[in-house]
Amino acid sequence: MRVLLNIDDDNGKLVDFSVRNPDRETMLFLVRTLRAHVPPKASAWQVRIVGVGAYKINMIKTVREITRLGLKEAKEVVESAPSGIVYAGTDAGLANNIVRALIRAGGHAVKEPA
């Protein structure tokens, strides 16, 4: 018998273990080891602008729509890229929508665990 365990750690990394003819203790050891090395799934996300591109005005408009900030504050967030956090403490679905909106506006954004 051969056991192949694949675990996706939610960051795109795949952990592979292959064991031929494992006994019960070996299987328990593998399960405990894998559980210890896989981080828990993030429940809160943040969106960060990593690049503005040529459409700075569109990015400022989009940040204003998303965050309800004033013109000056939205401009500061956009100009602070690549460290500009647009939205923090949200769920994965809303974070994905915000990233898509910022990309449509001409910039580059990423979703990260908060």
DSSP file (Angstrom, degrees, kcal/mol; ACC not computed):
  #  RESIDUE AA STRUCTURE BP1 BP2  ACC     N-H-->O    O-->H-N    N-H-->O    O-->H-N    TCO  KAPPA ALPHA  PHI   PSI    X-CA   Y-CA   Z-CA
    1    1 A M              0   0    0      0, 0.0    20,-4.7     0, 0.0     2,-0.4   0.000 360.0 360.0 360.0 138.8    0.0    0.0    0.0
    2    2 A R  E     -A   20   0A   0     18,-0.3     2,-0.5    19,-0.1    18,-0.2  -0.983 360.0-157.6-124.0 134.9    1.2    3.5   -0.8
    3    3 A V  E     -A   19   0A   0     16,-2.9    16,-2.3    -2,-0.4     2,-0.5  -0.951   7.8-175.2-115.0 127.2   -0.1    6.7    0.7
    4    4 A L  E     -A   18   0A   0     -2,-0.5     2,-0.5    14,-0.2    14,-0.2  -0.982   6.6-166.2-121.9 119.1    0.3   10.0   -1.0
    5    5 A L  E     -A   17   0A   0     12,-2.5    12,-1.5    -2,-0.5     2,-0.5  -0.916   5.2-175.5-109.7 125.6   -0.9   13.1    0.9
    6    6 A N  E     +A   16   0A   0     -2,-0.5     2,-0.4    10,-0.2    10,-0.2  -0.982   4.4 179.4-118.3 127.4   -1.4   16.4   -0.9
    7    7 A I  E     -A   15   0A   0      8,-1.6     8,-2.2    -2,-0.5     2,-0.6  -0.991  19.0-150.3-130.9 126.6   -2.3   19.5    1.1
    8    8 A D  E     -A   14   0A   0     -2,-0.4     6,-0.2     6,-0.2    -2,-0.0  -0.850   7.0-156.5 -92.1 122.5   -2.8   23.0   -0.3
    9    9 A D        -     0   0    0      4,-2.0    -1,-0.1    -2,-0.6     5,-0.1   0.188  42.2-108.3 -89.3  18.9   -1.9   25.5    2.5
   10   10 A D  S    S+     0   0    0      3,-0.2    32,-0.1     1,-0.1    -1,-0.1   0.492 109.4  82.1  71.1   4.9   -4.1   28.3    0.9
   11   11 A N  S    S-     0   0    0      2,-0.3    -1,-0.1     0, 0.0     3,-0.1   0.154 116.1 -96.9-118.7  14.9   -1.0   30.2   -0.2
   12   12 A G  S    S+     0   0    0      1,-0.3     2,-0.4     0, 0.0    -4,-0.0   0.458  85.2 129.3  85.6   1.0   -0.5   28.1   -3.3
   13   13 A K        -     0   0    0      2,-0.0    -4,-2.0     0, 0.0     2,-0.5  -0.769  45.5-153.0 -92.8 132.9    2.1   25.8   -1.8
   14   14 A L  E     -A    8   0A   0     -2,-0.4     2,-0.6    -6,-0.2    -6,-0.2  -0.917   2.7-156.3-108.0 126.1    1.5   22.1   -2.2
   15   15 A V  E     -A    7   0A   0     -8,-2.2    -8,-1.6    -2,-0.5     2,-0.4  -0.900  13.1-168.5-103.8 121.2    2.9   19.8    0.5
   16   16 A D  E     +A    6   0A   0     -2,-0.6     2,-0.4   -10,-0.2   -10,-0.2  -0.914  11.4 175.9-114.3 136.2    3.5   16.2   -0.7
   17   17 A F  E     -A    5   0A   0    -12,-1.5   -12,-2.5    -2,-0.4     2,-0.4  -0.997   6.2-171.5-134.1 134.0    4.3   13.2    1.4
   18   18 A S  E     +A    4   0A   0     -2,-0.4     2,-0.4   -14,-0.2   -14,-0.2  -0.993   7.2 174.5-128.5 128.9    4.7    9.7    0.0
   19   19 A V  E     -A    3   0A   0    -16,-2.3   -16,-2.9    -2,-0.4     2,-0.5  -0.998  20.7-143.8-135.5 133.9    5.0    6.6    2.2
   20   20 A R  E    S-A    2   0A   0     -2,-0.4   -18,-0.3   -18,-0.2    -2,-0.0  -0.848  80.8 -10.7 -98.4 132.6    5.1    2.9    1.2
   21   21 A N  S    S-     0   0    0    -20,-4.7    -1,-0.2    -2,-0.5     2,-0.2   0.923  83.5-166.0  49.2  59.6    3.4    0.4    3.5
   22   22 A P        -     0   0    0      0, 0.0    -1,-0.1     0, 0.0     2,-0.1  -0.482   9.0-140.9 -76.4 144.5    2.8    2.7    6.4
   23   23 A D     >  -     0   0    0     -2,-0.2     4,-2.1     1,-0.1     5,-0.2  -0.398  34.9 -93.2 -90.3 178.7    1.9    1.3    9.8
   24   24 A R  H  > S+     0   0    0      1,-0.2     4,-2.4     2,-0.2     5,-0.2   0.899 124.4  50.8 -62.2 -43.2   -0.6    3.0   12.1
   25   25 A E  H  > S+     0   0    0      1,-0.2     4,-2.4     2,-0.2    -1,-0.2   0.882 109.4  51.3 -64.3 -38.5    2.0    5.0   14.1
   26   26 A T  H  > S+     0   0    0      2,-0.2     4,-2.5     1,-0.2    -1,-0.2   0.910 110.0  49.4 -65.0 -41.8    3.5    6.3   10.9
   27   27 A M  H  X S+     0   0    0     -4,-2.1     4,-2.4     2,-0.2    -2,-0.2   0.924 111.6  48.3 -63.9 -44.0    0.2    7.5    9.6
   28   28 A L  H  X S+     0   0    0     -4,-2.4     4,-2.5     1,-0.2    -2,-0.2   0.902 111.2  51.1 -62.4 -40.7   -0.6    9.2   12.9
   29   29 A F  H  X S+     0   0    0     -4,-2.4     4,-2.6     2,-0.2    -2,-0.2   0.926 110.6  48.7 -61.6 -45.0    2.8   10.9   12.8
   30   30 A L  H  X S+     0   0    0     -4,-2.5     4,-2.7     2,-0.2     5,-0.2   0.920 111.6  48.8 -62.0 -44.0    2.2   12.1    9.3
   31   31 A V  H  X S+     0   0    0     -4,-2.4     4,-2.3     1,-0.2    -1,-0.2   0.932 113.4  46.3 -63.3 -45.3   -1.2   13.5   10.1
   32   32 A R  H  X S+     0   0    0     -4,-2.5     4,-1.7     2,-0.2    -1,-0.2   0.906 113.8  49.3 -63.5 -41.3    0.0   15.3   13.2
   33   33 A T  H  X S+     0   0    0     -4,-2.6     4,-1.3    -5,-0.2    -2,-0.2   0.921 111.9  47.4 -64.6 -44.9    3.0   16.7   11.3
   34   34 A L  H  X S+     0   0    0     -4,-2.7     4,-1.2     1,-0.2     3,-0.3   0.909 110.4  52.0 -65.6 -41.0    1.0   18.0    8.4
   35   35 A R  H  < S+     0   0    0     -4,-2.3     3,-0.2     1,-0.2    -1,-0.2   0.865 108.7  52.0 -62.4 -34.5   -1.6   19.6   10.7
   36   36 A A  H  < S+     0   0    0     -4,-1.7    -1,-0.2     1,-0.2    -2,-0.2   0.793 112.6  44.7 -72.3 -27.4    1.2   21.4   12.5
   37   37 A H  H  < S+     0   0    0     -4,-1.3    -1,-0.2    -3,-0.3    -2,-0.2   0.560  93.8  84.1 -97.0  -8.6    2.7   22.8    9.3
   38   38 A V  S  < S-     0   0    0     -4,-1.2     3,-0.1    -3,-0.2   -28,-0.0  -0.848  76.4-136.8 -96.9 117.8   -0.5   24.0    7.6
   39   39 A P        -     0   0    0      0, 0.0     3,-0.1     0, 0.0    -2,-0.1  -0.350  28.8 -97.3 -69.7 153.1   -1.5   27.5    8.8
   40   40 A P        -     0   0    0      0, 0.0     2,-0.1     0, 0.0     3,-0.1  -0.348  47.8 -93.9 -66.1 151.5   -5.2   28.1    9.5
   41   41 A K        -     0   0    0      1,-0.1     2,-0.2    -3,-0.1   -31,-0.1  -0.417  44.1-110.4 -67.4 139.6   -7.2   29.7    6.7
   42   42 A A        -     0   0    0      1,-0.1    50,-0.1    -2,-0.1    -1,-0.1  -0.473  28.4-173.4 -72.1 139.2   -7.3   33.4    7.1
   43   43 A S  S    S+     0   0    0     -2,-0.2     2,-0.4     1,-0.2    -1,-0.1   0.605  72.1  52.6-105.4 -17.9  -10.7   34.8    8.0
   44   44 A A        -     0   0    0     47,-0.1    70,-2.6    48,-0.0     2,-0.3  -0.972  68.9-172.8-122.6 135.5   -9.9   38.5    7.6
   45   45 A W  E     -BC  90 113B   0     45,-2.8    45,-2.3    -2,-0.4    44,-0.7  -0.840  10.2-155.8-124.2 158.1   -8.3   40.0    4.5
   46   46 A Q  E     -BC  88 112B   0     66,-3.1    66,-2.9    -2,-0.3     2,-0.5  -0.961  12.8-137.5-130.7 153.7   -6.8   43.3    3.4
   47   47 A V  E     -BC  87 111B   0     40,-3.0    39,-2.6    -2,-0.3    40,-1.1  -0.944  20.7-171.3-113.5 129.9   -6.4   44.8    0.0
   48   48 A R  E     -BC  85 110B   0     62,-2.5    62,-2.5    -2,-0.5     2,-0.5  -0.967  21.6-131.1-124.0 135.7   -3.1   46.6   -0.9
   49   49 A I  E     +BC  84 109B   0     35,-2.7    35,-0.6    -2,-0.4    60,-0.3  -0.732  25.3 175.0 -81.9 126.8   -2.3   48.7   -3.9
   50   50 A V  E     +     0   0B   0     58,-2.6     2,-0.3    -2,-0.5    59,-0.2   0.582  66.9  10.5-107.5 -15.1    1.0   47.6   -5.4
   51   51 A G  E     - C   0 108B   0     57,-1.7    57,-3.2     1,-0.1    -1,-0.4  -0.955  49.1-159.4-163.0 144.9    1.1   49.7   -8.5
   52   52 A V    >   -     0   0    0     -2,-0.3     3,-0.7    55,-0.2     7,-0.1   0.821  29.2-168.4 -95.9 -36.1   -0.9   52.6   -9.9
   53   53 A G  T 3   -     0   0    0      1,-0.2     3,-0.2    54,-0.1    -1,-0.1  -0.387  53.6 -45.5  76.2-159.4   -0.1   52.4  -13.6
   54   54 A A  T 3  S+     0   0    0     52,-0.3     2,-0.5     1,-0.2     3,-0.2   0.485 124.0  74.3 -87.8  -3.8   -0.9   55.2  -16.0
   55   55 A Y    <>  +     0   0    0     -3,-0.7     4,-2.0    51,-0.4    -1,-0.2  -0.455  48.6 147.7-112.0  59.2   -4.5   55.7  -14.7
   56   56 A K  H  > S+     0   0    0     -2,-0.5     4,-2.3     1,-0.2    -1,-0.2   0.872  72.7  52.4 -62.0 -39.9   -3.9   57.5  -11.4
   57   57 A I  H  > S+     0   0    0     -3,-0.2     4,-2.3     1,-0.2    -1,-0.2   0.909 109.3  49.4 -65.3 -42.0   -7.2   59.5  -11.6
   58   58 A N  H  > S+     0   0    0      1,-0.2     4,-2.3     2,-0.2    -1,-0.2   0.878 110.3  51.6 -63.5 -37.3   -9.2   56.4  -12.2
   59   59 A M  H  X S+     0   0    0     -4,-2.0     4,-2.7    46,-0.2    -2,-0.2   0.919 109.2  49.6 -65.2 -42.9   -7.5   54.7   -9.2
   60   60 A I  H  X S+     0   0    0     -4,-2.3     4,-2.3     1,-0.2    -2,-0.2   0.919 111.4  49.5 -62.7 -43.1   -8.3   57.7   -7.0
   61   61 A K  H  X S+     0   0    0     -4,-2.3     4,-2.2     1,-0.2    -1,-0.2   0.921 112.3  47.6 -60.8 -44.1  -12.0   57.6   -8.1
   62   62 A T  H  X S+     0   0    0     -4,-2.3     4,-2.3     2,-0.2    -2,-0.2   0.908 110.7  50.5 -66.0 -42.2  -12.2   53.9   -7.4
   63   63 A V  H  X S+     0   0    0     -4,-2.7     4,-2.7     1,-0.2     6,-0.4   0.898 110.3  51.4 -62.5 -39.5  -10.6   54.2   -4.0
   64   64 A R  H  X S+     0   0    0     -4,-2.3     4,-2.1    -5,-0.2     5,-0.2   0.911 110.6  48.2 -63.2 -42.1  -13.1   56.9   -3.1
   65   65 A E  H  < S+     0   0    0     -4,-2.2    -2,-0.2     1,-0.2    -1,-0.2   0.897 116.9  42.6 -64.3 -40.4  -16.0   54.8   -4.2
   66   66 A I  H  < S+     0   0    0     -4,-2.3    -2,-0.2    -5,-0.2    -1,-0.2   0.924 128.1  25.9 -73.0 -45.2  -14.8   51.8   -2.2
   67   67 A T  H  < S-     0   0    0     -4,-2.7    -3,-0.2    -5,-0.2    -2,-0.2   0.612  91.1-130.6 -99.6 -14.3  -13.7   53.5    1.0
   68   68 A R     <  +     0   0    0     -4,-2.1    -4,-0.2    -5,-0.3    -3,-0.1   0.779  56.0 151.5  63.4  27.7  -15.9   56.7    1.0
   69   69 A L        -     0   0    0     -6,-0.4    -1,-0.2    -5,-0.2    -2,-0.1  -0.411  48.7-102.6 -80.7 163.8  -12.8   58.7    1.7
   70   70 A G     >  -     0   0    0     -2,-0.1     4,-2.5    -3,-0.1     5,-0.2  -0.246  38.7 -96.8 -76.1 173.9  -12.4   62.3    0.6
   71   71 A L  H  > S+     0   0    0      1,-0.2     4,-2.3     2,-0.2     5,-0.2   0.920 122.4  47.6 -60.9 -46.8  -10.4   63.3   -2.5
   72   72 A K  H  > S+     0   0    0      1,-0.2     4,-2.0     2,-0.2    -1,-0.2   0.922 114.2  45.9 -63.4 -45.8   -7.2   64.2   -0.5
   73   73 A E  H  > S+     0   0    0      2,-0.2     4,-2.0     1,-0.2    -1,-0.2   0.904 113.0  49.5 -66.4 -41.5   -7.3   61.0    1.6
   74   74 A A  H  X S+     0   0    0     -4,-2.5     4,-2.4     1,-0.2    -1,-0.2   0.897 110.0  51.8 -64.4 -39.5   -7.9   58.8   -1.4
   75   75 A K  H  X S+     0   0    0     -4,-2.3     4,-2.7    -5,-0.2    -1,-0.2   0.901 108.5  51.3 -62.9 -41.1   -5.1   60.4   -3.3
   76   76 A E  H  X S+     0   0    0     -4,-2.0     4,-1.1     2,-0.2    -1,-0.2   0.890 109.6  50.0 -63.3 -39.6   -2.8   59.8   -0.4
   77   77 A V  H  < S+     0   0    0     -4,-2.0     3,-0.4     2,-0.2    -2,-0.2   0.937 113.5  45.4 -63.8 -45.8   -3.7   56.1   -0.3
   78   78 A V  H >< S+     0   0    0     -4,-2.4     3,-1.3     1,-0.2    -2,-0.2   0.909 113.6  49.0 -65.2 -42.4   -3.1   55.8   -4.1
   79   79 A E  H 3< S+     0   0    0     -4,-2.7    -1,-0.2     1,-0.3    -2,-0.2   0.669  99.5  67.5 -73.5 -15.3    0.2   57.6   -3.9
   80   80 A S  T >< S+     0   0    0     -4,-1.1     3,-2.1    -3,-0.4    -1,-0.3   0.427  85.2 161.3 -84.0   3.0    1.4   55.5   -1.0
   81   81 A A  T <   +     0   0    0     -3,-1.3   -31,-0.2     1,-0.3   -29,-0.1  -0.366  51.7  36.5 -59.3 140.5    1.6   52.4   -3.2
   82   82 A P  T 3  S+     0   0    0      0, 0.0    -1,-0.3     0, 0.0    -2,-0.1  -0.953 131.2  36.6 -92.3   9.9    3.0   49.8   -2.9
   83   83 A S  S <  S+     0   0    0     -3,-2.1     2,-0.7   -35,-0.1    -2,-0.3   0.377  84.0 124.4-102.5   7.0    2.3   50.1    0.8
   84   84 A G  E     -B   49   0B   0    -35,-0.6   -35,-2.7    -6,-0.2     2,-0.6  -0.552  47.6-155.7 -75.6 111.8   -1.2   51.6    0.5
   85   85 A I  E     -B   48   0B   0     -2,-0.7   -37,-0.2   -37,-0.2     3,-0.1  -0.773  13.4-180.0 -84.9 119.5   -3.8   49.5    2.3
   86   86 A V  E     +     0   0B   0    -39,-2.6     2,-0.4    -2,-0.6    -1,-0.2   0.892  68.0   5.1 -85.8 -45.0   -7.2   50.3    0.7
   87   87 A Y  E     -B   47   0B   0    -40,-1.1   -40,-3.0     8,-0.0     2,-0.3  -0.998  67.2-173.1-146.1 134.3   -9.4   48.0    2.8
   88   88 A A  E     +B   46   0B   0     -2,-0.4   -42,-0.2   -42,-0.3    -3,-0.0  -0.949  59.8  27.7-132.1 151.5   -8.7   45.9    5.8
   89   89 A G  E    S+     0   0B   0    -44,-0.7     2,-0.2    -2,-0.3   -43,-0.2   0.853  82.9 131.2  74.7  37.2  -10.6   43.3    7.9
   90   90 A T  E     -B   45   0B   0    -45,-2.3   -45,-2.8    -3,-0.2    -1,-0.2  -0.671  58.9 -97.0-115.4 170.7  -12.9   42.1    5.2
   91   91 A D     >  -     0   0    0     -2,-0.2     4,-2.1   -47,-0.2     5,-0.2  -0.358  39.6-103.2 -82.9 170.2  -14.0   38.6    4.0
   92   92 A A  H  > S+     0   0    0      1,-0.2     4,-2.3     2,-0.2     5,-0.2   0.861 116.3  54.4 -64.3 -38.8  -12.4   36.9    1.0
   93   93 A G  H  > S+     0   0    0      2,-0.2     4,-1.9     1,-0.2    -1,-0.2   0.935 111.6  42.6 -63.8 -47.5  -15.3   37.6   -1.4
   94   94 A L  H  > S+     0   0    0      1,-0.2     4,-2.3     2,-0.2    -1,-0.2   0.886 112.6  54.4 -66.5 -38.3  -15.4   41.4   -0.9
   95   95 A A  H  X S+     0   0    0     -4,-2.1     4,-2.3     1,-0.2    -1,-0.2   0.902 107.9  50.2 -62.0 -40.7  -11.6   41.5   -1.0
   96   96 A N  H  X S+     0   0    0     -4,-2.3     4,-2.4     1,-0.2    -1,-0.2   0.909 110.2  50.2 -62.9 -41.9  -11.6   39.8   -4.4
   97   97 A N  H  X S+     0   0    0     -4,-1.9     4,-2.2     2,-0.2    -2,-0.2   0.890 110.5  49.5 -63.9 -39.4  -14.2   42.3   -5.7
   98   98 A I  H  X S+     0   0    0     -4,-2.3     4,-2.4     2,-0.2    -2,-0.2   0.917 110.2  50.4 -66.2 -42.9  -12.2   45.2   -4.5
   99   99 A V  H  X S+     0   0    0     -4,-2.3     4,-2.2     1,-0.2    -2,-0.2   0.926 110.8  49.6 -60.4 -44.5   -9.0   43.8   -6.2
  100  100 A R  H  X S+     0   0    0     -4,-2.4     4,-2.6     1,-0.2    -1,-0.2   0.906 110.1  50.8 -60.8 -41.8  -11.0   43.4   -9.5
  101  101 A A  H  X S+     0   0    0     -4,-2.2     4,-1.5     1,-0.2    -1,-0.2   0.904 111.0  48.0 -63.9 -41.0  -12.3   46.9   -9.3
  102  102 A L  H  <>S+     0   0    0     -4,-2.4     5,-2.2     2,-0.2     4,-0.3   0.868 111.7  49.6 -68.5 -35.4   -8.8   48.3   -8.7
  103  103 A I  H ><5S+     0   0    0     -4,-2.2     3,-1.4     1,-0.2    -2,-0.2   0.902 108.8  52.5 -68.6 -40.5   -7.4   46.3  -11.6
  104  104 A R  H 3<5S+     0   0    0     -4,-2.6    -1,-0.2     1,-0.3    -2,-0.2   0.823 103.5  59.2 -62.2 -29.9  -10.3   47.5  -13.9
  105  105 A A  T 3<5S-     0   0    0     -4,-1.5    -1,-0.3    -5,-0.2   -46,-0.2   0.569 127.9 -99.1 -76.3  -8.0   -9.3   51.1  -12.9
  106  106 A G  T < 5S+     0   0    0     -3,-1.4   -51,-0.4     1,-0.3   -52,-0.3   0.487  86.8 103.9 107.6   4.4   -5.8   50.4  -14.3
  107  107 A G      < -     0   0    0     -5,-2.2     2,-0.4   -54,-0.1    -1,-0.3  -0.350  67.2-112.0-105.9-171.4   -3.8   49.7  -11.2
  108  108 A H  E     +C   51   0B   0    -57,-3.2   -58,-2.6    -2,-0.1   -57,-1.7  -0.994  37.6 168.8-125.7 128.9   -2.4   46.6   -9.6
  109  109 A A  E     -C   49   0B   0     -2,-0.4     2,-0.3   -60,-0.3   -60,-0.2  -0.961  15.4-156.3-139.9 155.7   -3.7   45.3   -6.2
  110  110 A V  E     -C   48   0B   0    -62,-2.5   -62,-2.5    -2,-0.3     2,-0.5  -0.954  15.6-131.1-133.1 152.6   -3.3   42.2   -4.1
  111  111 A K  E     +C   47   0B   0     -2,-0.3   -64,-0.2   -64,-0.2   -19,-0.0  -0.897  33.2 175.5-101.5 129.4   -5.4   40.5   -1.4
  112  112 A E  E     -C   46   0B   0    -66,-2.9   -66,-3.1    -2,-0.5     2,-0.1  -0.937  38.5 -94.7-132.1 153.8   -3.4   39.5    1.7
  113  113 A P  E      C   45   0B   0      0, 0.0   -68,-0.3     0, 0.0   -72,-0.0  -0.472 360.0 360.0 -63.1 138.5   -4.3   38.0    5.1
  114  114 A A              0   0    0    -70,-2.6   -69,-0.2   -24,-0.2   -67,-0.0   0.474 360.0 360.0 -79.2 360.0   -4.9   40.8    7.6
